[in-house]
Amino acid sequence: FEELHRYCNTGIKQDEIMCQSLVLKLIYKLYRETVLNTEKGSKVYNSAVTGAIKYINDNLTEDLTLEKVAKHVSFSPIHFHNSFKKATGKTLHAYIEEERIKKSINLMLTTDMTLTQIAYNSGFSSQSYYSYVFKRRMNTTPRKYIQNINNNYKI
């Protein structure tokens, strides 16, 4: 909310884009919380998935393997994989990629970092792998994506 307050109503186009991004992020987080809290299952199950998501988001630049994340929430890898997929509708790998792409988009919009710096700061092992994943998930390259944003918002 502090970030929303900082970026909204400044009259600056870049701040408007950031504000919209933060609103979408807030909606997504509220949706996720609702889904996790209404899923059938025990409190331990929901707590483990919630704990894993927090751990992932706090450590996006680390090597996040199924084994490491499962160990963090004291689940076996197989049990954690099944619990995570049931709660989120995605595999751990897909979730991590999605969060890394979101972080990279935020960095593209809010910094002057190169794509290589963005790739590493978003948790990707190389810029080429980042570009590959970005194109596969977003149907465009990172450069074209940011050019499109710049053209649409005349930044």
DSSP file with accessible surface (Angstrom, degrees, kcal/mol):
  #  RESIDUE AA STRUCTURE BP1 BP2  ACC     N-H-->O    O-->H-N    N-H-->O    O-->H-N    TCO  KAPPA ALPHA  PHI   PSI    X-CA   Y-CA   Z-CA
    1    1 A F     >        0   0  183      0, 0.0     4,-2.6     0, 0.0     5,-0.2   0.000 360.0 360.0 360.0 -35.1    0.0    0.0    0.0
    2    2 A E  H  >  +     0   0  165      2,-0.2     4,-2.1     1,-0.2     5,-0.1   0.910 360.0  48.0 -62.3 -42.0    2.9    2.3    0.7
    3    3 A E  H  > S+     0   0   81      2,-0.2     4,-2.1     1,-0.2     5,-0.2   0.914 110.5  51.6 -64.4 -41.8    4.2    1.7   -2.8
    4    4 A L  H  > S+     0   0   29      1,-0.2     4,-2.4     2,-0.2    -2,-0.2   0.936 110.4  48.9 -58.4 -46.5    0.7    2.4   -4.3
    5    5 A H  H  < S+     0   0  166     -4,-2.6    -1,-0.2     1,-0.2    -2,-0.2   0.892 110.8  51.3 -61.1 -38.5    0.5    5.6   -2.3
    6    6 A R  H  < S+     0   0  142     -4,-2.1    -1,-0.2     1,-0.2    -2,-0.2   0.868 119.4  33.2 -67.7 -37.4    3.9    6.7   -3.6
    7    7 A Y  H >< S+     0   0   49     -4,-2.1     3,-0.7    -5,-0.1    12,-0.3   0.701  98.4  89.7 -96.9 -21.9    3.2    6.0   -7.3
    8    8 A a  T 3< S+     0   0   34     -4,-2.4     8,-0.1    -5,-0.2     7,-0.0  -0.522  92.5   9.3 -83.6 146.5   -0.4    6.9   -7.7
    9    9 A N  T 3  S+     0   0  169     -2,-0.2    -1,-0.2     1,-0.1    -2,-0.1   0.763  84.4 119.7  63.1  31.7   -1.7   10.4   -8.5
   10   10 A T  S <  S-     0   0   61     -3,-0.7    -2,-0.1     2,-0.2     3,-0.1   0.643  73.9-129.2 -93.4 -18.7    1.7   11.9   -9.3
   11   11 A G        +     0   0   77      1,-0.3     2,-0.5     2,-0.1    -3,-0.1   0.438  67.9 126.0  84.8  -0.1    0.7   12.8  -12.9
   12   12 A I     >  -     0   0   83     -5,-0.2     4,-2.1     1,-0.1    -1,-0.3  -0.810  60.2-140.0 -95.8 130.0    3.9   11.1  -14.2
   13   13 A K  H  > S+     0   0  108     -2,-0.5     4,-2.2     1,-0.2     5,-0.2   0.889 101.9  51.7 -56.9 -45.1    3.3    8.4  -16.9
   14   14 A Q  H  > S+     0   0   91      1,-0.2     4,-2.2     2,-0.2    -1,-0.2   0.895 110.3  49.5 -61.4 -38.5    6.0    6.1  -15.5
   15   15 A D  H  > S+     0   0   33     -3,-0.2     4,-2.8     2,-0.2    -1,-0.2   0.872 107.5  54.9 -67.3 -35.4    4.4    6.3  -12.1
   16   16 A E  H  X S+     0   0   81     -4,-2.1     4,-2.5     2,-0.2    -2,-0.2   0.923 109.0  47.4 -62.9 -42.3    1.0    5.6  -13.6
   17   17 A I  H  X S+     0   0   12     -4,-2.2     4,-2.5     2,-0.2    -2,-0.2   0.932 113.1  48.4 -64.2 -44.7    2.3    2.4  -15.2
   18   18 A M  H  X S+     0   0    8     -4,-2.2     4,-2.6     2,-0.2    -2,-0.2   0.910 110.0  52.4 -62.9 -40.6    3.9    1.4  -11.9
   19   19 A a  H  X S+     0   0   18     -4,-2.8     4,-2.4   -12,-0.3    -2,-0.2   0.933 109.6  48.5 -61.2 -45.4    0.7    2.1  -10.0
   20   20 A Q  H  X S+     0   0   79     -4,-2.5     4,-2.4     1,-0.2    -1,-0.2   0.911 111.2  51.0 -61.8 -41.0   -1.2   -0.1  -12.4
   21   21 A S  H  X S+     0   0   37     -4,-2.5     4,-2.3     1,-0.2    -2,-0.2   0.919 110.7  48.2 -62.0 -43.6    1.4   -2.9  -12.0
   22   22 A L  H  X S+     0   0   16     -4,-2.6     4,-2.5     2,-0.2    -2,-0.2   0.880 109.6  52.4 -67.1 -37.3    1.1   -2.6   -8.2
   23   23 A V  H  X S+     0   0   58     -4,-2.4     4,-2.7     2,-0.2    -2,-0.2   0.942 111.0  47.5 -63.4 -43.8   -2.7   -2.8   -8.3
   24   24 A L  H  X S+     0   0  117     -4,-2.4     4,-2.6     1,-0.2    -2,-0.2   0.907 111.2  51.1 -63.7 -39.7   -2.6   -5.9  -10.4
   25   25 A K  H  X S+     0   0  106     -4,-2.3     4,-2.6     2,-0.2    -1,-0.2   0.916 110.5  49.2 -62.6 -42.8    0.0   -7.4   -8.1
   26   26 A L  H  X S+     0   0   53     -4,-2.5     4,-2.7     2,-0.2     5,-0.2   0.933 111.1  49.1 -62.9 -45.1   -2.3   -6.6   -5.1
   27   27 A I  H  X S+     0   0   97     -4,-2.7     4,-2.6     1,-0.2    -2,-0.2   0.930 111.9  49.5 -60.0 -44.3   -5.3   -8.2   -6.8
   28   28 A Y  H  X S+     0   0   53     -4,-2.6     4,-2.8     1,-0.2    -2,-0.2   0.928 111.4  48.2 -61.4 -45.8   -3.2  -11.3   -7.7
   29   29 A K  H  X S+     0   0  102     -4,-2.6     4,-2.5     2,-0.2    -1,-0.2   0.912 112.5  48.6 -63.7 -41.8   -2.0  -11.6   -4.1
   30   30 A L  H  X S+     0   0  102     -4,-2.7     4,-2.3     2,-0.2    -1,-0.2   0.914 112.3  49.2 -63.9 -40.8   -5.5  -11.2   -2.7
   31   31 A Y  H  X S+     0   0  134     -4,-2.6     4,-2.8    -5,-0.2    -2,-0.2   0.937 110.9  49.9 -61.7 -46.7   -6.8  -13.8   -5.2
   32   32 A R  H  X S+     0   0   24     -4,-2.8     4,-2.9     1,-0.2     5,-0.2   0.915 110.4  50.1 -59.5 -44.1   -4.0  -16.2   -4.2
   33   33 A E  H  X S+     0   0   84     -4,-2.5     4,-2.4     2,-0.2    -1,-0.2   0.911 111.2  49.3 -62.2 -41.8   -4.7  -15.8   -0.5
   34   34 A T  H  X S+     0   0   83     -4,-2.3     4,-1.5     2,-0.2    -2,-0.2   0.936 112.6  47.2 -63.0 -45.1   -8.4  -16.5   -1.2
   35   35 A V  H  X S+     0   0   20     -4,-2.8     4,-1.0     1,-0.2     3,-0.4   0.941 114.2  46.8 -62.7 -46.0   -7.7  -19.6   -3.2
   36   36 A L  H  < S+     0   0    2     -4,-2.9     3,-0.3     1,-0.2    -1,-0.2   0.889 113.8  48.1 -65.2 -36.8   -5.2  -20.9   -0.6
   37   37 A N  H  < S+     0   0  105     -4,-2.4    -1,-0.2    -5,-0.2    -2,-0.2   0.700 114.9  44.5 -79.5 -18.6   -7.6  -20.2    2.2
   38   38 A T  H  < S+     0   0  104     -4,-1.5    -1,-0.2    -3,-0.4    -2,-0.2   0.486  85.8 113.5-102.6  -4.7  -10.6  -21.9    0.6
   39   39 A E  S  < S-     0   0   55     -4,-1.0     2,-0.2    -3,-0.3     7,-0.1  -0.361  76.0-108.6 -62.0 145.9   -8.8  -25.0   -0.7
   40   40 A K  S    S+     0   0  176     -2,-0.0     2,-0.2     6,-0.0    -1,-0.1  -0.528  77.0  71.2 -72.0 142.7   -9.9  -28.2    0.9
   41   41 A G  S    S-     0   0   56     -2,-0.2     2,-0.0    -3,-0.1     0, 0.0  -0.762  82.1 -49.1 136.5 176.2   -7.3  -29.6    3.2
   42   42 A S     >  -     0   0   67     -2,-0.2     4,-2.0     1,-0.1     5,-0.2  -0.257  45.9-112.2 -79.6 167.1   -5.7  -29.1    6.5
   43   43 A K  H  > S+     0   0  186      1,-0.2     4,-2.8     2,-0.2     5,-0.2   0.838 119.0  58.1 -64.8 -33.1   -4.2  -25.9    7.9
   44   44 A V  H  > S+     0   0   97      2,-0.2     4,-2.7     1,-0.2    -1,-0.2   0.929 105.2  50.0 -62.8 -43.1   -0.8  -27.6    7.7
   45   45 A Y  H  > S+     0   0   22      2,-0.2     4,-2.1     1,-0.2     5,-0.2   0.958 115.0  42.1 -59.8 -52.0   -1.3  -28.1    3.9
   46   46 A N  H  X S+     0   0   22     -4,-2.0     4,-2.6     1,-0.2     5,-0.2   0.900 114.6  51.8 -63.9 -40.1   -2.3  -24.4    3.4
   47   47 A S  H  X S+     0   0   82     -4,-2.8     4,-2.8     2,-0.2    -1,-0.2   0.895 108.8  50.7 -64.5 -39.8    0.4  -23.2    5.7
   48   48 A A  H  X S+     0   0    7     -4,-2.7     4,-2.4     2,-0.2    -2,-0.2   0.930 113.1  44.3 -65.8 -44.6    3.1  -25.2    3.9
   49   49 A V  H  X S+     0   0    0     -4,-2.1     4,-2.6     2,-0.2    -2,-0.2   0.935 115.3  48.4 -67.3 -42.6    2.1  -23.9    0.4
   50   50 A T  H  X S+     0   0   44     -4,-2.6     4,-2.3     1,-0.2    -2,-0.2   0.926 112.8  48.8 -61.8 -43.8    1.8  -20.3    1.8
   51   51 A G  H  X S+     0   0   25     -4,-2.8     4,-2.5    -5,-0.2    -1,-0.2   0.885 110.9  50.6 -62.6 -38.9    5.2  -20.7    3.4
   52   52 A A  H  X S+     0   0    0     -4,-2.4     4,-2.9     2,-0.2    -2,-0.2   0.915 109.0  50.7 -66.1 -42.2    6.7  -22.1    0.2
   53   53 A I  H  X S+     0   0   21     -4,-2.6     4,-2.7     2,-0.2     5,-0.2   0.923 111.7  47.7 -63.8 -42.1    5.4  -19.2   -1.8
   54   54 A K  H  X S+     0   0  129     -4,-2.3     4,-2.2     2,-0.2    -2,-0.2   0.937 112.5  49.3 -63.5 -44.0    6.8  -16.7    0.6
   55   55 A Y  H  X S+     0   0   50     -4,-2.5     4,-1.0     2,-0.2    -2,-0.2   0.924 112.4  48.3 -61.1 -43.6   10.2  -18.5    0.5
   56   56 A I  H >< S+     0   0    0     -4,-2.9     3,-0.9     1,-0.2    -2,-0.2   0.952 112.6  47.2 -61.5 -50.7   10.1  -18.6   -3.3
   57   57 A N  H >< S+     0   0   46     -4,-2.7     3,-0.6     1,-0.3    -1,-0.2   0.838 113.3  49.0 -64.1 -31.2    9.3  -14.9   -3.5
   58   58 A D  H 3< S+     0   0  101     -4,-2.2    -1,-0.3    -5,-0.2    -2,-0.2   0.641 121.5  35.0 -79.0 -16.3   12.0  -14.0   -1.0
   59   59 A N  T X<  +     0   0   46     -4,-1.0     3,-2.1    -3,-0.9    -1,-0.2  -0.077  69.4 136.3-130.6  34.6   14.6  -16.1   -2.8
   60   60 A L  T <  S+     0   0   13     -3,-0.6     4,-0.2     1,-0.3    -1,-0.1   0.785  74.2  54.6 -57.6 -28.8   13.8  -15.7   -6.5
   61   61 A T  T 3  S+     0   0   67     -3,-0.1    -1,-0.3    60,-0.1    62,-0.1   0.563  95.2  87.8 -85.5  -4.3   17.5  -15.3   -7.4
   62   62 A E  S <  S-     0   0  103     -3,-2.1     2,-1.2    -6,-0.2    -3,-0.1  -0.374  97.2 -91.9 -86.0 168.9   18.5  -18.5   -5.7
   63   63 A D        -     0   0  109     -2,-0.1     2,-1.1     1,-0.0    -2,-0.1  -0.703  47.8-165.7 -80.8  98.2   18.6  -22.0   -7.2
   64   64 A L        +     0   0   17     -2,-1.2     2,-0.2    -4,-0.2    32,-0.1  -0.748  12.2 175.0 -96.1  94.8   15.1  -23.0   -6.2
   65   65 A T     >  -     0   0   43     -2,-1.1     4,-2.5     1,-0.1     5,-0.3  -0.589  44.1-113.1 -94.0 161.6   14.8  -26.8   -6.6
   66   66 A L  H  > S+     0   0   46      1,-0.2     4,-2.7    -2,-0.2     5,-0.3   0.915 118.8  52.9 -56.3 -42.9   11.8  -28.9   -5.6
   67   67 A E  H  > S+     0   0  115      1,-0.2     4,-2.4     2,-0.2    -1,-0.2   0.914 109.7  46.9 -62.6 -44.4   14.0  -30.5   -3.0
   68   68 A K  H  > S+     0   0   94      2,-0.2     4,-2.1     1,-0.2    -1,-0.2   0.929 115.5  44.2 -64.9 -45.7   15.1  -27.2   -1.4
   69   69 A V  H  X S+     0   0    0     -4,-2.5     4,-1.3     2,-0.2    -2,-0.2   0.933 114.5  49.3 -68.1 -42.0   11.6  -25.7   -1.3
   70   70 A A  H  <>S+     0   0    0     -4,-2.7     5,-2.7    -5,-0.3     3,-0.4   0.918 110.9  50.6 -62.1 -42.2   10.0  -28.9    0.0
   71   71 A K  H ><5S+     0   0  171     -4,-2.4     3,-1.4    -5,-0.3    -1,-0.2   0.892 103.7  59.7 -62.7 -39.1   12.7  -29.2    2.7
   72   72 A H  H 3<5S+     0   0   98     -4,-2.1    -1,-0.2     1,-0.3    -2,-0.2   0.848 113.4  36.8 -58.2 -35.4   12.0  -25.6    3.7
   73   73 A V  T 3<5S-     0   0   21     -4,-1.3    -1,-0.3    -3,-0.4    -2,-0.2   0.252 115.8-114.2-102.9  11.4    8.4  -26.5    4.5
   74   74 A S  T < 5S+     0   0  109     -3,-1.4     2,-0.3     1,-0.2    -3,-0.2   0.865  72.8 127.7  60.3  41.8    9.3  -29.9    6.0
   75   75 A F      < -     0   0   31     -5,-2.7    -1,-0.2    -6,-0.1    -2,-0.1  -0.890  65.9-106.0-117.9 157.3    7.5  -31.9    3.3
   76   76 A S     >  -     0   0   66     -2,-0.3     4,-3.1     1,-0.1     5,-0.3  -0.499  37.4-112.9 -73.1 152.4    8.9  -34.7    1.1
   77   77 A P  H  > S+     0   0   47      0, 0.0     4,-2.8     0, 0.0     5,-0.2   0.906 115.9  46.9 -55.2 -43.0    9.5  -33.6   -2.5
   78   78 A I  H  > S+     0   0  128      2,-0.2     4,-2.3     1,-0.2     5,-0.2   0.942 114.8  45.0 -66.9 -46.3    6.7  -35.8   -3.9
   79   79 A H  H  > S+     0   0   95      1,-0.2     4,-2.5     2,-0.2     5,-0.2   0.923 115.3  48.4 -63.9 -42.0    4.1  -34.8   -1.3
   80   80 A F  H  X S+     0   0    0     -4,-3.1     4,-3.3     2,-0.2     5,-0.3   0.929 109.0  53.0 -63.5 -45.2    5.1  -31.1   -1.6
   81   81 A H  H  X S+     0   0   59     -4,-2.8     4,-2.5    -5,-0.3     5,-0.2   0.940 112.7  44.4 -54.7 -48.5    4.8  -31.3   -5.4
   82   82 A N  H  X S+     0   0   93     -4,-2.3     4,-2.1     1,-0.2    -1,-0.2   0.915 115.8  46.9 -65.0 -42.3    1.3  -32.7   -5.2
   83   83 A S  H  X S+     0   0    7     -4,-2.5     4,-2.3    -5,-0.2    -2,-0.2   0.921 113.7  47.9 -65.0 -44.1    0.2  -30.2   -2.6
   84   84 A F  H  X S+     0   0    1     -4,-3.3     4,-2.7     1,-0.2     6,-0.4   0.934 112.7  47.7 -65.0 -44.5    1.7  -27.2   -4.4
   85   85 A K  H  X S+     0   0   98     -4,-2.5     4,-2.4    -5,-0.3    -1,-0.2   0.903 111.9  50.3 -66.0 -37.6    0.1  -28.2   -7.7
   86   86 A K  H  < S+     0   0  131     -4,-2.1    -1,-0.2    -5,-0.2    -2,-0.2   0.917 115.9  42.3 -66.2 -39.5   -3.3  -28.8   -6.1
   87   87 A A  H  < S+     0   0    2     -4,-2.3    -2,-0.2    -5,-0.2    -1,-0.2   0.872 129.6  24.2 -76.1 -37.3   -3.2  -25.4   -4.4
   88   88 A T  H  < S-     0   0   10     -4,-2.7    -3,-0.2     2,-0.3    -2,-0.2   0.631  92.6-127.3-105.1 -18.8   -1.8  -23.3   -7.2
   89   89 A G  S  < S+     0   0   61     -4,-2.4     2,-0.3    -5,-0.4    -4,-0.2   0.584  81.4  86.5  79.9   8.9   -2.8  -25.2  -10.3
   90   90 A K  S    S-     0   0   41     -6,-0.4    -2,-0.3    -5,-0.1    -1,-0.3  -0.955  81.3-107.2-136.7 158.5    0.9  -25.1  -11.4
   91   91 A T     >  -     0   0   48     -2,-0.3     4,-2.4     1,-0.1     5,-0.2  -0.392  38.4-110.1 -75.1 162.6    4.1  -27.0  -11.0
   92   92 A L  H  > S+     0   0    7      1,-0.2     4,-2.8     2,-0.2     5,-0.2   0.926 119.6  52.8 -59.4 -43.9    6.7  -25.5   -8.8
   93   93 A H  H  > S+     0   0  114      1,-0.2     4,-2.5     2,-0.2    -1,-0.2   0.929 110.1  47.0 -58.9 -46.1    8.9  -24.9  -11.9
   94   94 A A  H  > S+     0   0   21      1,-0.2     4,-2.4     2,-0.2    -1,-0.2   0.908 112.4  50.5 -64.2 -40.7    6.1  -23.1  -13.7
   95   95 A Y  H  X S+     0   0    4     -4,-2.4     4,-2.4     2,-0.2    -2,-0.2   0.934 111.0  48.0 -63.3 -46.0    5.3  -20.9  -10.7
   96   96 A I  H  X S+     0   0    6     -4,-2.8     4,-2.5     1,-0.2     5,-0.2   0.931 111.8  49.7 -62.5 -44.7    9.0  -19.9  -10.2
   97   97 A E  H  X S+     0   0    5     -4,-2.5     4,-2.4    -5,-0.2    -1,-0.2   0.925 110.8  50.5 -58.6 -44.5    9.3  -19.0  -13.9
   98   98 A E  H  X S+     0   0   45     -4,-2.4     4,-2.3     1,-0.2    -1,-0.2   0.923 111.5  47.1 -61.5 -44.6    6.2  -17.0  -13.7
   99   99 A E  H  X S+     0   0   22     -4,-2.4     4,-2.4     1,-0.2    -1,-0.2   0.887 111.7  51.1 -66.6 -37.4    7.3  -15.0  -10.7
  100  100 A R  H  X S+     0   0   34     -4,-2.5     4,-2.4     2,-0.2    -2,-0.2   0.894 109.5  50.1 -67.1 -38.4   10.8  -14.5  -12.2
  101  101 A I  H  X S+     0   0    6     -4,-2.4     4,-2.5     2,-0.2    -2,-0.2   0.927 110.2  50.6 -65.0 -43.3    9.2  -13.1  -15.4
  102  102 A K  H  X S+     0   0   76     -4,-2.3     4,-2.3     1,-0.2    -2,-0.2   0.927 111.2  48.4 -59.5 -44.3    7.0  -10.8  -13.3
  103  103 A K  H  X S+     0   0   76     -4,-2.4     4,-2.5     1,-0.2    -1,-0.2   0.914 110.2  51.7 -62.8 -41.1   10.1   -9.5  -11.5
  104  104 A S  H  X S+     0   0    0     -4,-2.4     4,-2.6     2,-0.2    -2,-0.2   0.902 108.7  50.5 -64.8 -38.5   11.9   -9.0  -14.7
  105  105 A I  H  X S+     0   0   23     -4,-2.5     4,-2.2     2,-0.2    -1,-0.2   0.927 109.7  50.9 -64.3 -42.7    9.0   -6.9  -16.1
  106  106 A N  H  X S+     0   0   48     -4,-2.3     4,-1.7     1,-0.2    -2,-0.2   0.927 111.5  47.8 -59.8 -43.5    9.0   -4.8  -13.0
  107  107 A L  H  X S+     0   0   23     -4,-2.5     4,-1.8     1,-0.2     6,-0.4   0.888 109.5  53.2 -65.8 -38.2   12.8   -4.3  -13.4
  108  108 A M  H  < S+     0   0   19     -4,-2.6    -1,-0.2     1,-0.2    -2,-0.2   0.889 114.7  42.1 -61.3 -39.0   12.4   -3.4  -17.1
  109  109 A L  H  < S+     0   0   40     -4,-2.2    -1,-0.2    -5,-0.2    -2,-0.2   0.750 124.0  33.6 -80.3 -24.6    9.8   -0.8  -16.2
  110  110 A T  H  < S+     0   0   62     -4,-1.7     2,-0.3    -5,-0.2    -2,-0.2   0.468 113.9  45.3-116.1  -3.2   11.5    0.7  -13.2
  111  111 A T     <  -     0   0   44     -4,-1.8     0, 0.0    -5,-0.2     0, 0.0  -0.841  66.7-128.7-133.3 173.7   15.2    0.6  -13.8
  112  112 A D        +     0   0  171     -2,-0.3    -4,-0.1     2,-0.0    -5,-0.0   0.024  60.1 141.1-107.2  24.3   17.8    1.3  -16.5
  113  113 A M        -     0   0   62     -6,-0.4    -2,-0.1     1,-0.1     2,-0.1  -0.290  54.6-113.6 -66.3 152.0   19.3   -2.2  -16.2
  114  114 A T     >  -     0   0   78      1,-0.1     4,-2.7     4,-0.0     5,-0.2  -0.362  32.3-104.9 -74.5 165.7   20.5   -4.1  -19.2
  115  115 A L  H  > S+     0   0   17      1,-0.2     4,-2.8     2,-0.2     5,-0.2   0.866 123.3  54.9 -62.0 -33.8   18.7   -7.3  -20.2
  116  116 A T  H  > S+     0   0   61      2,-0.2     4,-2.3     1,-0.2    -1,-0.2   0.942 109.8  45.6 -64.5 -44.7   21.6   -9.3  -18.8
  117  117 A Q  H  > S+     0   0   93      1,-0.2     4,-2.8     2,-0.2    -2,-0.2   0.912 113.3  50.3 -63.9 -41.3   21.4   -7.5  -15.5
  118  118 A I  H  X S+     0   0    3     -4,-2.7     4,-1.0     2,-0.2     6,-0.2   0.926 108.5  53.0 -62.7 -43.3   17.6   -8.0  -15.4
  119  119 A A  H ><>S+     0   0    0     -4,-2.8     5,-2.6     1,-0.2     3,-0.7   0.950 114.1  40.8 -57.2 -51.3   18.0  -11.7  -16.2
  120  120 A Y  H ><5S+     0   0  125     -4,-2.3     3,-1.2     1,-0.2    -1,-0.2   0.901 113.9  52.3 -67.3 -38.7   20.4  -12.3  -13.3
  121  121 A N  H 3<5S+     0   0   72     -4,-2.8    -1,-0.2     1,-0.3    -2,-0.2   0.595 109.1  52.0 -74.2  -9.8   18.5  -10.0  -10.9
  122  122 A S  T <<5S-     0   0    0     -4,-1.0    -1,-0.3    -3,-0.7    -2,-0.2   0.393 124.6-100.3-102.4  -2.7   15.3  -12.0  -11.7
  123  123 A G  T < 5S+     0   0   12     -3,-1.2     2,-0.2    -4,-0.3    -3,-0.2   0.541  74.5 138.5 100.0   7.2   17.0  -15.4  -11.0
  124  124 A F      < -     0   0    6     -5,-2.6    -1,-0.3    -6,-0.2    -2,-0.1  -0.626  53.7-134.8 -86.6 149.3   17.8  -16.6  -14.5
  125  125 A S  S    S+     0   0   91     -2,-0.2     2,-0.3     1,-0.1    -1,-0.1   0.708  82.9   0.7 -76.8 -21.2   21.1  -18.3  -15.1
  126  126 A S     >  -     0   0   30     -7,-0.1     4,-2.1     1,-0.1    -1,-0.1  -0.985  68.2-112.5-159.2 163.8   21.8  -16.4  -18.3
  127  127 A Q  H  > S+     0   0   55     -2,-0.3     4,-2.8     1,-0.2     5,-0.2   0.874 116.1  54.4 -70.1 -34.6   20.3  -13.7  -20.6
  128  128 A S  H  > S+     0   0   87      2,-0.2     4,-2.2     1,-0.2    -1,-0.2   0.921 110.0  45.8 -67.0 -39.9   19.7  -16.2  -23.4
  129  129 A Y  H  > S+     0   0   79      2,-0.2     4,-2.8     1,-0.2     5,-0.2   0.913 112.4  52.4 -68.0 -39.1   17.7  -18.5  -21.1
  130  130 A Y  H  X S+     0   0    0     -4,-2.1     4,-3.1     1,-0.2     5,-0.2   0.945 110.3  47.2 -58.2 -48.6   15.8  -15.5  -19.8
  131  131 A S  H  X S+     0   0   30     -4,-2.8     4,-2.6     1,-0.2     5,-0.2   0.899 111.9  51.4 -62.2 -38.9   14.9  -14.4  -23.3
  132  132 A Y  H  X S+     0   0  140     -4,-2.2     4,-2.3     2,-0.2    -2,-0.2   0.952 114.2  42.1 -61.9 -49.6   13.9  -18.0  -24.2
  133  133 A V  H  X S+     0   0    0     -4,-2.8     4,-2.5     2,-0.2     5,-0.3   0.921 114.2  52.2 -65.6 -43.1   11.6  -18.3  -21.2
  134  134 A F  H  X S+     0   0    0     -4,-3.1     4,-3.3    -5,-0.2     6,-0.4   0.942 111.6  45.7 -58.9 -48.0   10.2  -14.8  -21.7
  135  135 A K  H  X S+     0   0  113     -4,-2.6     4,-1.7    -5,-0.2    -1,-0.2   0.912 112.8  50.8 -64.1 -39.7    9.4  -15.4  -25.3
  136  136 A R  H  < S+     0   0  108     -4,-2.3    -1,-0.2    -5,-0.2    -2,-0.2   0.904 120.9  33.9 -64.7 -39.1    7.8  -18.8  -24.5
  137  137 A R  H  < S+     0   0   80     -4,-2.5    -2,-0.2    -5,-0.2    -1,-0.2   0.832 129.8  31.4 -86.5 -35.1    5.6  -17.3  -21.7
  138  138 A M  H  < S-     0   0   65     -4,-3.3    -3,-0.2     2,-0.3    -2,-0.2   0.444  95.7-127.2-106.0  -4.5    4.9  -13.8  -23.1
  139  139 A N  S  < S+     0   0  143     -4,-1.7     2,-0.3    -5,-0.3    -4,-0.2   0.750  84.3  66.1  62.5  24.9    4.9  -14.6  -26.9
  140  140 A T  S    S-     0   0   35     -6,-0.4    -2,-0.3    -5,-0.1    -1,-0.1  -0.961  89.1 -95.9-160.2 164.5    7.4  -11.8  -27.5
  141  141 A T     >  -     0   0   40     -2,-0.3     4,-2.5     1,-0.1     5,-0.2  -0.459  36.5-112.1 -81.9 160.6   11.0  -11.0  -26.7
  142  142 A P  H  > S+     0   0    2      0, 0.0     4,-2.4     0, 0.0     5,-0.2   0.912 117.9  51.4 -58.6 -41.0   11.9   -8.8  -23.7
  143  143 A R  H  > S+     0   0  145      1,-0.2     4,-2.4     2,-0.2     5,-0.2   0.933 112.1  45.0 -62.9 -45.7   13.1   -6.1  -26.0
  144  144 A K  H  > S+     0   0  126      2,-0.2     4,-2.5     1,-0.2    -1,-0.2   0.877 111.0  55.5 -66.2 -35.3    9.9   -6.0  -28.1
  145  145 A Y  H  X S+     0   0   51     -4,-2.5     4,-2.2     2,-0.2    -2,-0.2   0.956 111.5  41.7 -61.6 -50.2    7.8   -6.1  -24.9
  146  146 A I  H  X S+     0   0   35     -4,-2.4     4,-2.8     1,-0.2    -2,-0.2   0.879 113.4  53.7 -69.1 -34.8    9.5   -3.0  -23.5
  147  147 A Q  H  X S+     0   0  110     -4,-2.4     4,-2.8    -5,-0.2    -1,-0.2   0.920 108.8  50.2 -62.4 -41.5    9.4   -1.3  -26.9
  148  148 A N  H  X S+     0   0   87     -4,-2.5     4,-2.7     2,-0.2    -2,-0.2   0.919 111.4  47.7 -62.9 -43.0    5.7   -2.0  -27.1
  149  149 A I  H  X S+     0   0   25     -4,-2.2     4,-2.3     1,-0.2    -2,-0.2   0.943 112.7  49.1 -61.9 -47.7    5.1   -0.6  -23.6
  150  150 A N  H  X>S+     0   0   57     -4,-2.8     5,-1.5     1,-0.2     4,-0.8   0.898 113.5  46.5 -60.0 -42.4    7.2    2.5  -24.4
  151  151 A N  H  <5S+     0   0  105     -4,-2.8     3,-0.3     2,-0.2    -1,-0.2   0.904 113.5  48.2 -66.5 -41.6    5.2    3.0  -27.7
  152  152 A N  H  <5S+     0   0  108     -4,-2.7    -2,-0.2     1,-0.2    -1,-0.2   0.841 123.7  31.1 -68.4 -34.2    1.8    2.6  -26.0
  153  153 A Y  H  <5S-     0   0   74     -4,-2.3    -1,-0.2    -5,-0.2    -2,-0.2   0.331 101.7-127.5-108.3   5.7    2.6    4.9  -23.1
  154  154 A K  T  <5       0   0  177     -4,-0.8    -3,-0.2    -3,-0.3    -4,-0.1   0.900 360.0 360.0  49.5  50.5    4.9    7.3  -25.0
  155  155 A I      <       0   0   80     -5,-1.5    -1,-0.2    -6,-0.2    -2,-0.1  -0.619 360.0 360.0 -84.0 360.0    7.7    7.0  -22.4
